[in-house]
Amino acid sequence: MGPAPAAGFAVGALVAWWGPGGDSLRRGTRSIVRGVVCPGLPTGIVAGALIGVMVVLGGEAFAHLGVPSWWPFEAVVPRGREAAAGR
């Protein structure tokens, strides 16, 4: 498939955030986050944990070149044309 869908998503997100109408998107996002999240130490801990999970998952995706690992189910998941043909 290639990197085109990811690049398209990134460009769309950048245009939505900093492009025309981005001010209202940022203001609305800020209002929603302020209403949902309570400031304090627990919020910082949760945010730090989520960032850590994203870094680990991003590192795993980078290490596998974006190909998912079916590690616990490798014997179950068919691979390649041979598996599709039943060989």
C-alpha positions in Angstrom: 0.0 0.0 0.0 2.8 2.4 0.8 3.1 5.6 2.8 0.6 7.6 0.7 -2.4 7.1 3.1 -0.4 8.1 6.1 1.0 11.1 4.3 -2.5 12.1 3.2 -3.8 11.9 6.7 -0.9 13.9 8.1 -1.4 16.7 5.5 -5.1 16.7 6.2 -4.5 17.0 10.0 -2.1 19.8 9.5 -4.4 21.7 7.2 -7.4 21.2 9.6 -5.3 22.3 12.6 -3.4 25.3 11.2 -5.3 26.0 8.0 -8.5 28.0 7.4 -10.9 27.3 10.2 -8.2 26.0 12.4 -8.8 28.6 15.1 -12.3 27.3 15.8 -11.1 23.7 15.8 -8.3 24.4 18.3 -10.7 26.5 20.5 -13.3 23.7 20.5 -10.7 21.1 21.2 -9.4 23.1 24.1 -12.9 23.6 25.5 -13.7 19.9 25.4 -10.4 18.9 27.0 -10.7 21.4 29.8 -14.3 20.2 30.5 -13.3 16.5 30.6 -9.9 16.5 32.2 -9.3 17.6 35.8 -5.8 19.2 36.3 -3.4 17.6 38.7 -1.0 14.8 39.3 -3.2 11.9 38.3 -3.9 13.5 34.9 -0.2 13.9 34.4 0.5 10.3 35.3 -2.2 9.1 32.9 -0.9 11.4 30.1 2.7 10.2 30.7 1.6 6.5 30.6 -0.3 7.1 27.3 2.7 8.8 25.8 4.9 6.0 26.9 2.5 3.4 25.3 2.5 5.4 22.1 6.3 5.5 22.0 6.5 1.7 22.6 3.9 0.9 19.9 5.5 3.3 17.5 8.9 1.7 18.1 7.4 -1.7 17.5 5.7 -0.6 14.3 9.0 1.0 13.1 11.0 -2.2 14.0 8.6 -4.3 12.0 8.4 -1.8 9.1 4.7 -1.4 9.7 3.9 -5.1 9.2 1.8 -6.3 12.1 3.1 -9.2 14.2 0.7 -12.1 14.8 3.0 -13.5 17.5 0.6 -15.5 19.6 -1.4 -16.7 16.6 1.4 -17.4 14.1 0.3 -21.0 13.7 -3.3 -19.9 13.0 -2.8 -17.0 10.6 -2.2 -18.1 6.9 0.8 -16.5 5.2 1.3 -15.8 1.5 -0.1 -17.3 -1.6 0.7 -20.8 -0.6 -1.5 -20.6 2.4 -4.3 -19.0 0.4 -4.0 -21.9 -2.1 -4.2 -24.5 0.7 -0.7 -25.8 0.2 
